[in-house]
């Protein structure tokens, strides 16, 4: 299987909008991301978007590892687990 045939799909997205965001030309917002769960075929990432040092949005994202050739989920490789583990909660 070619490496390009593997990917990740979005299975679930839960978002809480906590306060209004303001558009400011040239402003870069901060997004904090933490892996909260590493499963066999999926992972969950918690994210917070900040503006003016205050959290404006919280999201929990479930991503499923996917094989596009077979159109099915697939197990996480050791290399993928090592990569995502670097961002896991400690």
Phi and psi restraints in degrees (range 20) as a CNS / XPLOR table:
assign (resid 1 and name C) (resid 2 and name N)
       (resid 2 and name CA) (resid 2 and name C) 1.0 -73.5 20.0 2
assign (resid 2 and name N) (resid 2 and name CA)
       (resid 2 and name C) (resid 3 and name N) 1.0 147.1 20.0 2
assign (resid 2 and name C) (resid 3 and name N)
       (resid 3 and name CA) (resid 3 and name C) 1.0 -59.1 20.0 2
assign (resid 3 and name N) (resid 3 and name CA)
       (resid 3 and name C) (resid 4 and name N) 1.0 -30.8 20.0 2
assign (resid 3 and name C) (resid 4 and name N)
       (resid 4 and name CA) (resid 4 and name C) 1.0 -70.1 20.0 2
assign (resid 4 and name N) (resid 4 and name CA)
       (resid 4 and name C) (resid 5 and name N) 1.0 -13.5 20.0 2
assign (resid 4 and name C) (resid 5 and name N)
       (resid 5 and name CA) (resid 5 and name C) 1.0 -82.4 20.0 2
assign (resid 5 and name N) (resid 5 and name CA)
       (resid 5 and name C) (resid 6 and name N) 1.0 -7.9 20.0 2
assign (resid 5 and name C) (resid 6 and name N)
       (resid 6 and name CA) (resid 6 and name C) 1.0 -101.2 20.0 2
assign (resid 6 and name N) (resid 6 and name CA)
       (resid 6 and name C) (resid 7 and name N) 1.0 148.2 20.0 2
assign (resid 6 and name C) (resid 7 and name N)
       (resid 7 and name CA) (resid 7 and name C) 1.0 -162.8 20.0 2
assign (resid 7 and name N) (resid 7 and name CA)
       (resid 7 and name C) (resid 8 and name N) 1.0 -167.2 20.0 2
assign (resid 7 and name C) (resid 8 and name N)
       (resid 8 and name CA) (resid 8 and name C) 1.0 -132.3 20.0 2
assign (resid 8 and name N) (resid 8 and name CA)
       (resid 8 and name C) (resid 9 and name N) 1.0 135.2 20.0 2
assign (resid 8 and name C) (resid 9 and name N)
       (resid 9 and name CA) (resid 9 and name C) 1.0 -116.8 20.0 2
assign (resid 9 and name N) (resid 9 and name CA)
       (resid 9 and name C) (resid 10 and name N) 1.0 152.6 20.0 2
assign (resid 9 and name C) (resid 10 and name N)
       (resid 10 and name CA) (resid 10 and name C) 1.0 -83.5 20.0 2
assign (resid 10 and name N) (resid 10 and name CA)
       (resid 10 and name C) (resid 11 and name N) 1.0 119.4 20.0 2
assign (resid 10 and name C) (resid 11 and name N)
       (resid 11 and name CA) (resid 11 and name C) 1.0 -101.7 20.0 2
assign (resid 11 and name N) (resid 11 and name CA)
       (resid 11 and name C) (resid 12 and name N) 1.0 -30.8 20.0 2
assign (resid 11 and name C) (resid 12 and name N)
       (resid 12 and name CA) (resid 12 and name C) 1.0 -153.0 20.0 2
assign (resid 12 and name N) (resid 12 and name CA)
       (resid 12 and name C) (resid 13 and name N) 1.0 140.7 20.0 2
assign (resid 12 and name C) (resid 13 and name N)
       (resid 13 and name CA) (resid 13 and name C) 1.0 -139.3 20.0 2
assign (resid 13 and name N) (resid 13 and name CA)
       (resid 13 and name C) (resid 14 and name N) 1.0 117.2 20.0 2
assign (resid 13 and name C) (resid 14 and name N)
       (resid 14 and name CA) (resid 14 and name C) 1.0 -118.4 20.0 2
assign (resid 14 and name N) (resid 14 and name CA)
       (resid 14 and name C) (resid 15 and name N) 1.0 123.0 20.0 2
assign (resid 14 and name C) (resid 15 and name N)
       (resid 15 and name CA) (resid 15 and name C) 1.0 -126.2 20.0 2
assign (resid 15 and name N) (resid 15 and name CA)
       (resid 15 and name C) (resid 16 and name N) 1.0 134.0 20.0 2
assign (resid 15 and name C) (resid 16 and name N)
       (resid 16 and name CA) (resid 16 and name C) 1.0 -113.9 20.0 2
assign (resid 16 and name N) (resid 16 and name CA)
       (resid 16 and name C) (resid 17 and name N) 1.0 120.1 20.0 2
assign (resid 16 and name C) (resid 17 and name N)
       (resid 17 and name CA) (resid 17 and name C) 1.0 -91.9 20.0 2
assign (resid 17 and name N) (resid 17 and name CA)
       (resid 17 and name C) (resid 18 and name N) 1.0 114.0 20.0 2
assign (resid 17 and name C) (resid 18 and name N)
       (resid 18 and name CA) (resid 18 and name C) 1.0 -96.9 20.0 2
assign (resid 18 and name N) (resid 18 and name CA)
       (resid 18 and name C) (resid 19 and name N) 1.0 -27.6 20.0 2
assign (resid 18 and name C) (resid 19 and name N)
       (resid 19 and name CA) (resid 19 and name C) 1.0 -161.1 20.0 2
assign (resid 19 and name N) (resid 19 and name CA)
       (resid 19 and name C) (resid 20 and name N) 1.0 165.1 20.0 2
assign (resid 19 and name C) (resid 20 and name N)
       (resid 20 and name CA) (resid 20 and name C) 1.0 -68.4 20.0 2
assign (resid 20 and name N) (resid 20 and name CA)
       (resid 20 and name C) (resid 21 and name N) 1.0 142.2 20.0 2
assign (resid 20 and name C) (resid 21 and name N)
       (resid 21 and name CA) (resid 21 and name C) 1.0 -102.9 20.0 2
assign (resid 21 and name N) (resid 21 and name CA)
       (resid 21 and name C) (resid 22 and name N) 1.0 150.0 20.0 2
assign (resid 21 and name C) (resid 22 and name N)
       (resid 22 and name CA) (resid 22 and name C) 1.0 -118.2 20.0 2
assign (resid 22 and name N) (resid 22 and name CA)
       (resid 22 and name C) (resid 23 and name N) 1.0 132.3 20.0 2
assign (resid 22 and name C) (resid 23 and name N)
       (resid 23 and name CA) (resid 23 and name C) 1.0 -77.8 20.0 2
assign (resid 23 and name N) (resid 23 and name CA)
       (resid 23 and name C) (resid 24 and name N) 1.0 124.6 20.0 2
assign (resid 23 and name C) (resid 24 and name N)
       (resid 24 and name CA) (resid 24 and name C) 1.0 -133.2 20.0 2
assign (resid 24 and name N) (resid 24 and name CA)
       (resid 24 and name C) (resid 25 and name N) 1.0 118.5 20.0 2
assign (resid 24 and name C) (resid 25 and name N)
       (resid 25 and name CA) (resid 25 and name C) 1.0 -53.2 20.0 2
assign (resid 25 and name N) (resid 25 and name CA)
       (resid 25 and name C) (resid 26 and name N) 1.0 127.3 20.0 2
assign (resid 25 and name C) (resid 26 and name N)
       (resid 26 and name CA) (resid 26 and name C) 1.0 82.2 20.0 2
assign (resid 26 and name N) (resid 26 and name CA)
       (resid 26 and name C) (resid 27 and name N) 1.0 -6.0 20.0 2
assign (resid 26 and name C) (resid 27 and name N)
       (resid 27 and name CA) (resid 27 and name C) 1.0 -73.9 20.0 2
assign (resid 27 and name N) (resid 27 and name CA)
       (resid 27 and name C) (resid 28 and name N) 1.0 136.9 20.0 2
assign (resid 27 and name C) (resid 28 and name N)
       (resid 28 and name CA) (resid 28 and name C) 1.0 -107.2 20.0 2
assign (resid 28 and name N) (resid 28 and name CA)
       (resid 28 and name C) (resid 29 and name N) 1.0 126.1 20.0 2
assign (resid 28 and name C) (resid 29 and name N)
       (resid 29 and name CA) (resid 29 and name C) 1.0 -92.2 20.0 2
assign (resid 29 and name N) (resid 29 and name CA)
       (resid 29 and name C) (resid 30 and name N) 1.0 154.6 20.0 2
assign (resid 29 and name C) (resid 30 and name N)
       (resid 30 and name CA) (resid 30 and name C) 1.0 -97.5 20.0 2
assign (resid 30 and name N) (resid 30 and name CA)
       (resid 30 and name C) (resid 31 and name N) 1.0 131.5 20.0 2
assign (resid 30 and name C) (resid 31 and name N)
       (resid 31 and name CA) (resid 31 and name C) 1.0 -120.8 20.0 2
assign (resid 31 and name N) (resid 31 and name CA)
       (resid 31 and name C) (resid 32 and name N) 1.0 120.9 20.0 2
assign (resid 31 and name C) (resid 32 and name N)
       (resid 32 and name CA) (resid 32 and name C) 1.0 -98.8 20.0 2
assign (resid 32 and name N) (resid 32 and name CA)
       (resid 32 and name C) (resid 33 and name N) 1.0 130.6 20.0 2
assign (resid 32 and name C) (resid 33 and name N)
       (resid 33 and name CA) (resid 33 and name C) 1.0 -127.6 20.0 2
assign (resid 33 and name N) (resid 33 and name CA)
       (resid 33 and name C) (resid 34 and name N) 1.0 137.0 20.0 2
assign (resid 33 and name C) (resid 34 and name N)
       (resid 34 and name CA) (resid 34 and name C) 1.0 -139.5 20.0 2
assign (resid 34 and name N) (resid 34 and name CA)
       (resid 34 and name C) (resid 35 and name N) 1.0 132.6 20.0 2
assign (resid 34 and name C) (resid 35 and name N)
       (resid 35 and name CA) (resid 35 and name C) 1.0 -77.7 20.0 2
assign (resid 35 and name N) (resid 35 and name CA)
       (resid 35 and name C) (resid 36 and name N) 1.0 121.5 20.0 2
assign (resid 35 and name C) (resid 36 and name N)
       (resid 36 and name CA) (resid 36 and name C) 1.0 -103.3 20.0 2
assign (resid 36 and name N) (resid 36 and name CA)
       (resid 36 and name C) (resid 37 and name N) 1.0 -15.2 20.0 2
assign (resid 36 and name C) (resid 37 and name N)
       (resid 37 and name CA) (resid 37 and name C) 1.0 -154.8 20.0 2
assign (resid 37 and name N) (resid 37 and name CA)
       (resid 37 and name C) (resid 38 and name N) 1.0 132.6 20.0 2
assign (resid 37 and name C) (resid 38 and name N)
       (resid 38 and name CA) (resid 38 and name C) 1.0 -117.6 20.0 2
assign (resid 38 and name N) (resid 38 and name CA)
       (resid 38 and name C) (resid 39 and name N) 1.0 111.3 20.0 2
assign (resid 38 and name C) (resid 39 and name N)
       (resid 39 and name CA) (resid 39 and name C) 1.0 -99.4 20.0 2
assign (resid 39 and name N) (resid 39 and name CA)
       (resid 39 and name C) (resid 40 and name N) 1.0 -166.7 20.0 2
assign (resid 39 and name C) (resid 40 and name N)
       (resid 40 and name CA) (resid 40 and name C) 1.0 -76.6 20.0 2
assign (resid 40 and name N) (resid 40 and name CA)
       (resid 40 and name C) (resid 41 and name N) 1.0 -38.7 20.0 2
assign (resid 40 and name C) (resid 41 and name N)
       (resid 41 and name CA) (resid 41 and name C) 1.0 -125.4 20.0 2
assign (resid 41 and name N) (resid 41 and name CA)
       (resid 41 and name C) (resid 42 and name N) 1.0 3.2 20.0 2
assign (resid 41 and name C) (resid 42 and name N)
       (resid 42 and name CA) (resid 42 and name C) 1.0 -151.7 20.0 2
assign (resid 42 and name N) (resid 42 and name CA)
       (resid 42 and name C) (resid 43 and name N) 1.0 168.9 20.0 2
assign (resid 42 and name C) (resid 43 and name N)
       (resid 43 and name CA) (resid 43 and name C) 1.0 -146.3 20.0 2
assign (resid 43 and name N) (resid 43 and name CA)
       (resid 43 and name C) (resid 44 and name N) 1.0 156.0 20.0 2
assign (resid 43 and name C) (resid 44 and name N)
       (resid 44 and name CA) (resid 44 and name C) 1.0 -119.3 20.0 2
assign (resid 44 and name N) (resid 44 and name CA)
       (resid 44 and name C) (resid 45 and name N) 1.0 134.8 20.0 2
assign (resid 44 and name C) (resid 45 and name N)
       (resid 45 and name CA) (resid 45 and name C) 1.0 -121.2 20.0 2
assign (resid 45 and name N) (resid 45 and name CA)
       (resid 45 and name C) (resid 46 and name N) 1.0 130.8 20.0 2
assign (resid 45 and name C) (resid 46 and name N)
       (resid 46 and name CA) (resid 46 and name C) 1.0 -100.1 20.0 2
assign (resid 46 and name N) (resid 46 and name CA)
       (resid 46 and name C) (resid 47 and name N) 1.0 132.1 20.0 2
assign (resid 46 and name C) (resid 47 and name N)
       (resid 47 and name CA) (resid 47 and name C) 1.0 -130.1 20.0 2
assign (resid 47 and name N) (resid 47 and name CA)
       (resid 47 and name C) (resid 48 and name N) 1.0 146.4 20.0 2
assign (resid 47 and name C) (resid 48 and name N)
       (resid 48 and name CA) (resid 48 and name C) 1.0 -130.8 20.0 2
assign (resid 48 and name N) (resid 48 and name CA)
       (resid 48 and name C) (resid 49 and name N) 1.0 132.2 20.0 2
assign (resid 48 and name C) (resid 49 and name N)
       (resid 49 and name CA) (resid 49 and name C) 1.0 -104.5 20.0 2
assign (resid 49 and name N) (resid 49 and name CA)
       (resid 49 and name C) (resid 50 and name N) 1.0 128.1 20.0 2
assign (resid 49 and name C) (resid 50 and name N)
       (resid 50 and name CA) (resid 50 and name C) 1.0 -116.1 20.0 2
assign (resid 50 and name N) (resid 50 and name CA)
       (resid 50 and name C) (resid 51 and name N) 1.0 143.3 20.0 2
assign (resid 50 and name C) (resid 51 and name N)
       (resid 51 and name CA) (resid 51 and name C) 1.0 -138.4 20.0 2
assign (resid 51 and name N) (resid 51 and name CA)
       (resid 51 and name C) (resid 52 and name N) 1.0 134.9 20.0 2
assign (resid 51 and name C) (resid 52 and name N)
       (resid 52 and name CA) (resid 52 and name C) 1.0 56.3 20.0 2
assign (resid 52 and name N) (resid 52 and name CA)
       (resid 52 and name C) (resid 53 and name N) 1.0 39.4 20.0 2
assign (resid 52 and name C) (resid 53 and name N)
       (resid 53 and name CA) (resid 53 and name C) 1.0 61.9 20.0 2
assign (resid 53 and name N) (resid 53 and name CA)
       (resid 53 and name C) (resid 54 and name N) 1.0 19.0 20.0 2
assign (resid 53 and name C) (resid 54 and name N)
       (resid 54 and name CA) (resid 54 and name C) 1.0 -124.4 20.0 2
assign (resid 54 and name N) (resid 54 and name CA)
       (resid 54 and name C) (resid 55 and name N) 1.0 140.3 20.0 2
assign (resid 54 and name C) (resid 55 and name N)
       (resid 55 and name CA) (resid 55 and name C) 1.0 -71.5 20.0 2
assign (resid 55 and name N) (resid 55 and name CA)
       (resid 55 and name C) (resid 56 and name N) 1.0 124.8 20.0 2
assign (resid 55 and name C) (resid 56 and name N)
       (resid 56 and name CA) (resid 56 and name C) 1.0 -106.5 20.0 2
assign (resid 56 and name N) (resid 56 and name CA)
       (resid 56 and name C) (resid 57 and name N) 1.0 -22.2 20.0 2
assign (resid 56 and name C) (resid 57 and name N)
       (resid 57 and name CA) (resid 57 and name C) 1.0 -149.9 20.0 2
assign (resid 57 and name N) (resid 57 and name CA)
       (resid 57 and name C) (resid 58 and name N) 1.0 137.6 20.0 2
assign (resid 57 and name C) (resid 58 and name N)
       (resid 58 and name CA) (resid 58 and name C) 1.0 -123.2 20.0 2
assign (resid 58 and name N) (resid 58 and name CA)
       (resid 58 and name C) (resid 59 and name N) 1.0 138.5 20.0 2
assign (resid 58 and name C) (resid 59 and name N)
       (resid 59 and name CA) (resid 59 and name C) 1.0 -139.7 20.0 2
assign (resid 59 and name N) (resid 59 and name CA)
       (resid 59 and name C) (resid 60 and name N) 1.0 144.7 20.0 2
assign (resid 59 and name C) (resid 60 and name N)
       (resid 60 and name CA) (resid 60 and name C) 1.0 -119.5 20.0 2
assign (resid 60 and name N) (resid 60 and name CA)
       (resid 60 and name C) (resid 61 and name N) 1.0 126.6 20.0 2
assign (resid 60 and name C) (resid 61 and name N)
       (resid 61 and name CA) (resid 61 and name C) 1.0 -122.1 20.0 2
assign (resid 61 and name N) (resid 61 and name CA)
       (resid 61 and name C) (resid 62 and name N) 1.0 125.9 20.0 2
assign (resid 61 and name C) (resid 62 and name N)
       (resid 62 and name CA) (resid 62 and name C) 1.0 -104.4 20.0 2
assign (resid 62 and name N) (resid 62 and name CA)
       (resid 62 and name C) (resid 63 and name N) 1.0 123.7 20.0 2
assign (resid 62 and name C) (resid 63 and name N)
       (resid 63 and name CA) (resid 63 and name C) 1.0 -116.7 20.0 2
assign (resid 63 and name N) (resid 63 and name CA)
       (resid 63 and name C) (resid 64 and name N) 1.0 137.7 20.0 2
assign (resid 63 and name C) (resid 64 and name N)
       (resid 64 and name CA) (resid 64 and name C) 1.0 -112.2 20.0 2
assign (resid 64 and name N) (resid 64 and name CA)
       (resid 64 and name C) (resid 65 and name N) 1.0 132.2 20.0 2
assign (resid 64 and name C) (resid 65 and name N)
       (resid 65 and name CA) (resid 65 and name C) 1.0 -72.2 20.0 2
assign (resid 65 and name N) (resid 65 and name CA)
       (resid 65 and name C) (resid 66 and name N) 1.0 135.9 20.0 2
assign (resid 65 and name C) (resid 66 and name N)
       (resid 66 and name CA) (resid 66 and name C) 1.0 -137.4 20.0 2
assign (resid 66 and name N) (resid 66 and name CA)
       (resid 66 and name C) (resid 67 and name N) 1.0 140.5 20.0 2
assign (resid 66 and name C) (resid 67 and name N)
       (resid 67 and name CA) (resid 67 and name C) 1.0 -107.2 20.0 2
assign (resid 67 and name N) (resid 67 and name CA)
       (resid 67 and name C) (resid 68 and name N) 1.0 109.5 20.0 2
assign (resid 67 and name C) (resid 68 and name N)
       (resid 68 and name CA) (resid 68 and name C) 1.0 -73.6 20.0 2
assign (resid 68 and name N) (resid 68 and name CA)
       (resid 68 and name C) (resid 69 and name N) 1.0 -21.4 20.0 2
assign (resid 68 and name C) (resid 69 and name N)
       (resid 69 and name CA) (resid 69 and name C) 1.0 -69.0 20.0 2
assign (resid 69 and name N) (resid 69 and name CA)
       (resid 69 and name C) (resid 70 and name N) 1.0 -41.2 20.0 2
assign (resid 69 and name C) (resid 70 and name N)
       (resid 70 and name CA) (resid 70 and name C) 1.0 -98.1 20.0 2
assign (resid 70 and name N) (resid 70 and name CA)
       (resid 70 and name C) (resid 71 and name N) 1.0 -8.5 20.0 2
assign (resid 70 and name C) (resid 71 and name N)
       (resid 71 and name CA) (resid 71 and name C) 1.0 59.6 20.0 2
assign (resid 71 and name N) (resid 71 and name CA)
       (resid 71 and name C) (resid 72 and name N) 1.0 41.8 20.0 2
assign (resid 71 and name C) (resid 72 and name N)
       (resid 72 and name CA) (resid 72 and name C) 1.0 -141.3 20.0 2
assign (resid 72 and name N) (resid 72 and name CA)
       (resid 72 and name C) (resid 73 and name N) 1.0 162.8 20.0 2
assign (resid 72 and name C) (resid 73 and name N)
       (resid 73 and name CA) (resid 73 and name C) 1.0 -68.2 20.0 2
assign (resid 73 and name N) (resid 73 and name CA)
       (resid 73 and name C) (resid 74 and name N) 1.0 162.2 20.0 2
assign (resid 73 and name C) (resid 74 and name N)
       (resid 74 and name CA) (resid 74 and name C) 1.0 -141.8 20.0 2
assign (resid 74 and name N) (resid 74 and name CA)
       (resid 74 and name C) (resid 75 and name N) 1.0 157.5 20.0 2
assign (resid 74 and name C) (resid 75 and name N)
       (resid 75 and name CA) (resid 75 and name C) 1.0 -67.9 20.0 2
assign (resid 75 and name N) (resid 75 and name CA)
       (resid 75 and name C) (resid 76 and name N) 1.0 150.5 20.0 2
assign (resid 75 and name C) (resid 76 and name N)
       (resid 76 and name CA) (resid 76 and name C) 1.0 -72.4 20.0 2
assign (resid 76 and name N) (resid 76 and name CA)
       (resid 76 and name C) (resid 77 and name N) 1.0 133.5 20.0 2
assign (resid 76 and name C) (resid 77 and name N)
       (resid 77 and name CA) (resid 77 and name C) 1.0 -76.2 20.0 2
assign (resid 77 and name N) (resid 77 and name CA)
       (resid 77 and name C) (resid 78 and name N) 1.0 163.7 20.0 2
assign (resid 77 and name C) (resid 78 and name N)
       (resid 78 and name CA) (resid 78 and name C) 1.0 -60.3 20.0 2
assign (resid 78 and name N) (resid 78 and name CA)
       (resid 78 and name C) (resid 79 and name N) 1.0 -39.2 20.0 2
assign (resid 78 and name C) (resid 79 and name N)
       (resid 79 and name CA) (resid 79 and name C) 1.0 -65.7 20.0 2
assign (resid 79 and name N) (resid 79 and name CA)
       (resid 79 and name C) (resid 80 and name N) 1.0 -41.0 20.0 2
assign (resid 79 and name C) (resid 80 and name N)
       (resid 80 and name CA) (resid 80 and name C) 1.0 -65.6 20.0 2
assign (resid 80 and name N) (resid 80 and name CA)
       (resid 80 and name C) (resid 81 and name N) 1.0 -42.9 20.0 2
assign (resid 80 and name C) (resid 81 and name N)
       (resid 81 and name CA) (resid 81 and name C) 1.0 -60.8 20.0 2
assign (resid 81 and name N) (resid 81 and name CA)
       (resid 81 and name C) (resid 82 and name N) 1.0 -42.3 20.0 2
assign (resid 81 and name C) (resid 82 and name N)
       (resid 82 and name CA) (resid 82 and name C) 1.0 -63.1 20.0 2
assign (resid 82 and name N) (resid 82 and name CA)
       (resid 82 and name C) (resid 83 and name N) 1.0 -42.1 20.0 2
assign (resid 82 and name C) (resid 83 and name N)
       (resid 83 and name CA) (resid 83 and name C) 1.0 -61.6 20.0 2
assign (resid 83 and name N) (resid 83 and name CA)
       (resid 83 and name C) (resid 84 and name N) 1.0 -54.3 20.0 2
assign (resid 83 and name C) (resid 84 and name N)
       (resid 84 and name CA) (resid 84 and name C) 1.0 -68.5 20.0 2
assign (resid 84 and name N) (resid 84 and name CA)
       (resid 84 and name C) (resid 85 and name N) 1.0 -29.1 20.0 2
assign (resid 84 and name C) (resid 85 and name N)
       (resid 85 and name CA) (resid 85 and name C) 1.0 -62.0 20.0 2
assign (resid 85 and name N) (resid 85 and name CA)
       (resid 85 and name C) (resid 86 and name N) 1.0 -27.2 20.0 2
assign (resid 85 and name C) (resid 86 and name N)
       (resid 86 and name CA) (resid 86 and name C) 1.0 -63.0 20.0 2
assign (resid 86 and name N) (resid 86 and name CA)
       (resid 86 and name C) (resid 87 and name N) 1.0 -22.1 20.0 2
assign (resid 86 and name C) (resid 87 and name N)
       (resid 87 and name CA) (resid 87 and name C) 1.0 -106.5 20.0 2
assign (resid 87 and name N) (resid 87 and name CA)
       (resid 87 and name C) (resid 88 and name N) 1.0 9.7 20.0 2
assign (resid 87 and name C) (resid 88 and name N)
       (resid 88 and name CA) (resid 88 and name C) 1.0 -78.0 20.0 2
assign (resid 88 and name N) (resid 88 and name CA)
       (resid 88 and name C) (resid 89 and name N) 1.0 155.7 20.0 2
assign (resid 88 and name C) (resid 89 and name N)
       (resid 89 and name CA) (resid 89 and name C) 1.0 -59.3 20.0 2
assign (resid 89 and name N) (resid 89 and name CA)
       (resid 89 and name C) (resid 90 and name N) 1.0 143.9 20.0 2
